Amino acid sequence: MRFDKNKIISELNLAPFGSQGWFSNKNMECPFCGKKGKWGVIFNENGVATFHCWKCPRKTSLYDFLQKIGRKDLCHINYRETAANVRLPKLEAQGEVSEWMQDTSTKEDFKSLKPINLPLRIKPLTDDEYLNKRGFREEHYREFEPSYTDSALEKRLNNYIIFKMKIDGVPVAWWARSRYSKEWHKRNLEAYKAHKEDLMLRYRNSENNFQDLLGGYDFLQEGVTDTVILVEGIFDFVNIWNILGLRDIEWLKCCFTFGNSIGRGQIDMLQHKRVKNILLLYDYGTVQESKETSLLLSKNFESVRVANIDIPGVDPGNITVSQLNEVLANAQDPMNFYLNHI
């Protein structure tokens, strides 16, 4: 998004300060924290601008600042002018169209996504304290069928929660998450480096290309679900699902991509369900990944928006209702998100 610098300076009574090109109004409060005199706006030579408050500290796009103070009338989009001044990267999704999604195949063939052999002697978890605390509900237990194994033949998976990835109800992959804390695994890694303990990974999974898999795929209704929120992992998915009450909303669902990037197979799966609109909601600190992923998605879907979490320590798995409302309200299309984060 490009701005009329002179008009904004005039309308908001901004004055220059410092030697780096910042503008501010010392009598005007920061709309995010309510404090005066410690915020500024800077315009770069491409016409893109950034707002920064040193009290909050909040650093965001000028668009978000203008929206917050009720002055969206000062925003102007000129895609032709933008394209002439900024060279966007050429990105392509990894891999060809998934084999089972090609015109010559059927859903039942699966081909590259065949039913998988699950770990030995797995037993279902139906009312697990840890999962319940992370927001698991009946529909999540039913879809992902969390399980465990105490088999001596699967010793590497003891004390893990095993989840199933299903396509049309058929398990085509599995992944497992350790019950030990992140801190425990950091200590284990240090002990491993010192040759004192065997290494225990936080995650284990089947031998699949997880960029061909979309968590929560079976919740999508073909031709009915036209909008999907994409997050990184299962607990991000569960929290967003619960906050927005997605069990009872047919047109809107959430899926997860097993990381902060998108694969050709995942795009194919969304298109197979005839999804039209994507809202990208990745973790805090994934600006570059969100830029690349949203630009890829924009080539394949009617509408793509990026909801950027700029609150340290917050991700979709622990975001609150009020925080989520603010993040969603400030969502941008891929081009404006890219330009506002150069």
C-alpha positions as CSV (number, residue, x, y, z in Angstrom):
1,M,0.0,0.0,0.0
2,R,1.2,3.5,-0.9
3,F,0.5,6.7,0.9
4,D,0.3,10.4,0.2
5,K,3.1,11.4,2.5
6,N,2.4,15.2,2.4
7,K,-1.4,14.7,3.0
8,I,-0.8,12.5,6.0
9,I,1.7,14.9,7.5
10,S,-0.7,17.8,7.0
11,E,-3.8,15.9,8.3
12,L,-2.1,14.6,11.4
13,N,0.0,17.7,12.1
14,L,3.2,15.6,12.0
15,A,6.6,17.2,12.5
16,P,10.1,15.7,11.8
17,F,12.3,14.6,14.7
18,G,15.7,13.0,14.9
19,S,18.1,12.5,12.0
20,Q,16.6,9.3,10.5
21,G,13.5,10.8,8.9
22,W,10.8,10.1,11.5
23,F,7.7,12.2,11.9
24,S,5.5,12.5,14.9
25,N,2.9,14.6,16.7
26,K,4.0,15.0,20.3
27,N,0.5,16.0,21.5
28,M,-1.1,12.9,20.0
29,E,-1.3,9.6,21.9
30,C,-0.2,6.3,20.6
31,P,-3.5,4.4,19.8
32,F,-2.0,1.1,21.1
33,C,-0.7,2.2,24.5
34,G,-2.2,5.7,25.1
35,K,1.1,7.4,25.8
36,K,2.4,10.6,24.1
37,G,5.6,11.7,22.6
38,K,7.3,8.4,22.0
39,W,6.0,7.3,18.6
40,G,6.8,8.0,15.0
41,V,6.1,7.3,11.4
42,I,8.8,6.8,8.7
43,F,8.3,6.8,5.0
44,N,10.7,5.0,2.7
45,E,11.4,5.9,-0.9
46,N,9.0,3.4,-2.3
47,G,6.1,5.1,-0.5
48,V,5.7,2.3,2.1
49,A,5.5,3.6,5.7
50,T,6.0,2.1,9.2
51,F,4.6,3.1,12.6
52,H,6.8,2.6,15.7
53,C,6.0,3.4,19.3
54,W,8.9,3.1,21.7
55,K,6.7,3.0,24.8
56,C,4.6,-0.2,23.9
57,P,6.8,-1.1,22.0
58,R,4.6,-1.5,18.9
59,K,6.0,-1.7,15.4
60,T,3.5,-2.1,12.6
61,S,2.4,-0.9,9.3
62,L,1.1,2.7,8.8
63,Y,-2.1,1.2,7.6
64,D,-2.7,-0.5,10.9
65,F,-2.0,2.8,12.7
66,L,-4.4,4.7,10.5
67,Q,-7.0,2.1,10.9
68,K,-6.6,2.2,14.7
69,I,-7.2,6.0,14.8
70,G,-10.1,5.8,12.4
71,R,-8.3,7.5,9.4
72,K,-8.4,4.8,6.7
73,D,-9.5,7.6,4.4
74,L,-5.8,8.4,4.2
75,C,-5.0,5.0,2.7
76,H,-4.8,4.5,-1.1
77,I,-4.1,1.4,-3.0
78,N,-2.5,1.7,-6.4
79,Y,-1.5,-1.7,-7.6
80,R,-0.2,-0.5,-11.0
81,E,2.1,2.1,-9.4
82,T,3.2,-0.5,-6.8
83,A,4.1,-3.1,-9.4
84,A,6.2,-0.6,-11.3
85,N,8.3,0.3,-8.2
86,V,8.6,-3.0,-6.4
87,R,9.9,-6.2,-7.8
88,L,8.2,-9.1,-6.1
89,P,10.1,-12.5,-5.9
90,K,9.1,-15.3,-8.2
91,L,8.1,-18.2,-6.0
92,E,6.8,-21.7,-6.9
93,A,5.3,-24.3,-4.7
94,Q,7.6,-27.3,-4.2
95,G,6.9,-30.4,-6.2
96,E,4.5,-31.2,-9.0
97,V,0.8,-31.8,-8.6
98,S,0.3,-34.7,-6.2
99,E,0.0,-38.0,-8.0
100,W,-3.3,-38.9,-6.4
101,M,-4.8,-35.5,-7.3
102,Q,-4.1,-35.8,-11.1
103,D,-7.0,-36.0,-13.5
104,T,-6.3,-39.6,-14.2
105,S,-6.6,-40.7,-10.6
106,T,-9.6,-41.0,-8.2
107,K,-9.8,-40.3,-4.5
108,E,-9.9,-44.0,-3.8
109,D,-6.6,-44.6,-5.6
110,F,-4.6,-42.4,-3.3
111,K,-1.5,-43.6,-5.1
112,S,1.2,-41.6,-3.3
113,L,-1.2,-41.3,-0.2
114,K,-1.8,-45.0,0.6
115,P,-3.1,-46.4,3.9
116,I,-0.1,-46.6,6.3
117,N,1.0,-49.1,8.8
118,L,0.6,-47.6,12.3
119,P,3.0,-48.2,15.2
120,L,2.5,-51.5,17.0
121,R,0.0,-52.0,19.8
122,I,-1.3,-48.5,19.9
123,K,-4.1,-47.8,22.3
124,P,-6.6,-44.9,22.1
125,L,-6.5,-41.9,24.4
126,T,-10.1,-40.8,25.1
127,D,-9.9,-38.4,28.0
128,D,-6.3,-37.3,28.3
129,E,-5.5,-34.6,30.9
130,Y,-2.8,-33.0,28.8
131,L,-4.9,-32.9,25.6
132,N,-7.9,-31.6,27.5
133,K,-5.8,-28.8,28.8
134,R,-4.7,-28.0,25.3
135,G,-8.4,-27.7,24.2
136,F,-9.1,-31.1,22.7
137,R,-12.8,-31.8,22.3
138,E,-14.8,-34.8,21.1
139,E,-14.4,-33.9,17.5
140,H,-10.6,-33.6,17.8
141,Y,-10.3,-37.0,19.5
142,R,-12.5,-38.5,16.8
143,E,-10.6,-37.0,13.9
144,F,-7.0,-37.4,15.0
145,E,-7.5,-40.5,17.2
146,P,-4.6,-39.7,19.7
147,S,-3.1,-42.9,20.9
148,Y,-0.1,-44.3,22.8
149,T,2.0,-47.4,22.8
150,D,3.9,-49.1,25.7
151,S,5.2,-51.9,23.5
152,A,8.8,-53.0,24.0
153,L,9.0,-53.2,20.2
154,E,8.1,-49.5,19.9
155,K,10.4,-48.2,22.7
156,R,11.3,-45.1,20.8
157,L,7.6,-44.1,20.9
158,N,7.0,-44.7,24.6
159,N,5.8,-41.6,26.3
160,Y,4.7,-40.0,23.1
161,I,1.2,-39.1,21.9
162,I,0.6,-40.5,18.5
163,F,-1.8,-38.7,16.1
164,K,-3.3,-40.0,12.8
165,M,-3.5,-38.0,9.6
166,K,-6.6,-39.1,7.7
167,I,-7.9,-38.6,4.2
168,D,-11.6,-39.5,3.8
169,G,-11.3,-41.4,7.1
170,V,-8.3,-43.4,6.0
171,P,-5.0,-43.0,8.0
172,V,-2.3,-42.1,5.4
173,A,0.3,-40.9,7.9
174,W,1.0,-40.5,11.6
175,W,3.0,-38.1,13.8
176,A,4.0,-38.3,17.5
177,R,4.7,-35.7,20.1
178,S,6.7,-36.2,23.2
179,R,5.0,-35.7,26.6
180,Y,8.2,-34.2,28.0
181,S,8.5,-30.4,28.1
182,K,10.5,-28.3,25.7
183,E,12.9,-27.6,28.6
184,W,13.4,-31.3,29.2
185,H,14.3,-31.8,25.6
186,K,16.8,-28.9,25.7
187,R,18.5,-30.6,28.7
188,N,18.4,-33.9,26.9
189,L,20.1,-32.4,23.8
190,E,22.9,-30.9,25.9
191,A,23.4,-34.3,27.7
192,Y,23.4,-36.0,24.3
193,K,26.1,-33.6,23.1
194,A,28.1,-34.4,26.2
195,H,27.7,-38.2,25.4
196,K,25.8,-38.7,28.7
197,E,22.3,-39.6,27.3
198,D,20.6,-41.0,24.2
199,L,18.9,-38.3,22.2
200,M,15.1,-38.2,22.4
201,L,13.4,-36.2,19.7
202,R,10.4,-34.0,20.5
203,Y,8.6,-35.2,17.4
204,R,8.6,-38.4,15.4
205,N,6.6,-39.2,12.4
206,S,6.0,-41.7,9.6
207,E,8.1,-41.6,6.4
208,N,5.8,-39.2,4.5
209,N,6.3,-35.9,2.8
210,F,4.2,-33.8,5.1
211,Q,4.1,-31.0,2.6
212,D,1.6,-33.2,0.8
213,L,-0.6,-33.4,3.9
214,L,-3.1,-31.0,5.3
215,G,-4.1,-31.4,9.0
216,G,-7.9,-31.2,9.5
217,Y,-8.6,-32.0,5.8
218,D,-11.6,-34.2,6.6
219,F,-13.3,-31.3,8.3
220,L,-13.7,-29.5,4.9
221,Q,-16.9,-30.0,3.0
222,E,-16.4,-30.0,-0.8
223,G,-18.2,-27.0,-2.3
224,V,-19.5,-25.8,1.1
225,T,-16.3,-24.8,2.9
226,D,-15.1,-21.8,0.9
227,T,-12.8,-20.2,3.4
228,V,-9.9,-21.8,5.4
229,I,-7.6,-20.4,8.1
230,L,-4.2,-21.9,7.8
231,V,-2.0,-22.4,10.9
232,E,1.2,-24.3,11.6
233,G,0.4,-27.1,14.0
234,I,-2.3,-29.2,15.7
235,F,-2.6,-27.2,18.9
236,D,-2.7,-23.9,16.9
237,F,-5.6,-25.5,15.0
238,V,-7.4,-26.6,18.2
239,N,-7.2,-23.2,19.8
240,I,-8.5,-21.3,16.7
241,W,-11.2,-23.9,16.2
242,N,-12.4,-23.5,19.8
243,I,-12.2,-19.7,19.9
244,L,-14.2,-19.3,16.6
245,G,-16.6,-22.1,17.3
246,L,-15.7,-23.7,13.9
247,R,-17.5,-27.0,14.7
248,D,-20.8,-25.2,13.9
249,I,-19.7,-23.2,10.9
250,E,-19.7,-25.0,7.6
251,W,-18.3,-22.3,5.3
252,L,-15.3,-21.6,7.5
253,K,-12.8,-24.1,8.8
254,C,-9.2,-24.3,10.0
255,C,-6.3,-26.5,8.8
256,F,-2.6,-26.9,9.6
257,T,0.4,-27.2,7.4
258,F,2.9,-29.0,9.6
259,G,5.2,-25.9,9.6
260,N,5.3,-22.4,8.3
261,S,5.4,-23.1,4.6
262,I,3.0,-24.5,1.9
263,G,3.6,-27.5,-0.4
264,R,2.1,-28.3,-3.8
265,G,0.2,-31.2,-2.3
266,Q,-1.5,-29.0,0.3
267,I,-2.6,-26.5,-2.3
268,D,-4.0,-29.4,-4.4
269,M,-6.0,-30.7,-1.4
270,L,-7.5,-27.3,-0.7
271,Q,-8.4,-26.9,-4.4
272,H,-9.8,-30.4,-4.5
273,K,-12.4,-29.3,-1.8
274,R,-13.0,-26.1,-3.9
275,V,-11.8,-23.7,-1.3
276,K,-11.8,-20.1,-2.6
277,N,-10.4,-18.0,0.3
278,I,-7.4,-18.4,2.5
279,L,-6.5,-16.6,5.8
280,L,-2.9,-17.2,6.7
281,L,-2.3,-17.2,10.5
282,Y,1.3,-18.3,11.3
283,D,3.3,-17.9,14.5
284,Y,4.9,-14.7,15.8
285,G,8.2,-13.9,14.1
286,T,7.3,-15.7,10.8
287,V,7.0,-12.5,8.6
288,Q,9.3,-13.8,5.9
289,E,7.6,-17.2,5.8
290,S,4.2,-15.5,5.7
291,K,5.3,-13.3,2.8
292,E,6.5,-16.2,0.7
293,T,3.6,-18.5,1.5
294,S,0.9,-15.9,0.9
295,L,2.4,-14.9,-2.4
296,L,2.3,-18.6,-3.5
297,L,-1.3,-19.0,-2.3
298,S,-2.4,-15.8,-4.1
299,K,-1.7,-17.6,-7.4
300,N,-4.1,-20.4,-6.6
301,F,-7.1,-18.9,-4.7
302,E,-9.5,-16.1,-5.2
303,S,-8.7,-14.2,-2.0
304,V,-5.7,-14.5,0.3
305,R,-5.2,-12.5,3.5
306,V,-2.3,-12.5,6.0
307,A,-3.2,-12.1,9.7
308,N,0.2,-11.2,11.2
309,I,0.7,-11.9,15.0
310,D,3.2,-9.2,16.2
311,I,2.9,-9.9,19.9
312,P,6.0,-11.5,21.3
313,G,5.4,-15.0,22.8
314,V,2.0,-15.3,21.2
315,D,1.0,-17.9,18.6
316,P,-2.3,-19.3,17.4
317,G,-2.0,-22.0,20.0
318,N,-2.2,-19.6,23.0
319,I,-3.7,-16.4,21.5
320,T,-6.7,-15.0,23.4
321,V,-10.0,-13.9,22.0
322,S,-9.3,-10.2,22.1
323,Q,-5.8,-10.7,20.6
324,L,-7.2,-12.8,17.8
325,N,-9.9,-10.2,17.0
326,E,-7.3,-7.5,16.7
327,V,-5.0,-9.7,14.5
328,L,-7.9,-10.7,12.2
329,A,-9.1,-7.1,11.9
330,N,-5.6,-6.0,10.7
331,A,-5.3,-8.8,8.1
332,Q,-3.7,-7.7,4.7
333,D,-3.6,-9.0,1.2
334,P,-0.2,-10.5,0.2
335,M,1.0,-7.6,-1.8
336,N,0.4,-5.0,0.9
337,F,1.8,-7.3,3.5
338,Y,4.9,-7.8,1.5
339,L,5.3,-4.1,0.9
340,N,4.7,-3.2,4.5
341,H,7.4,-5.6,5.6
342,I,10.3,-4.9,3.2
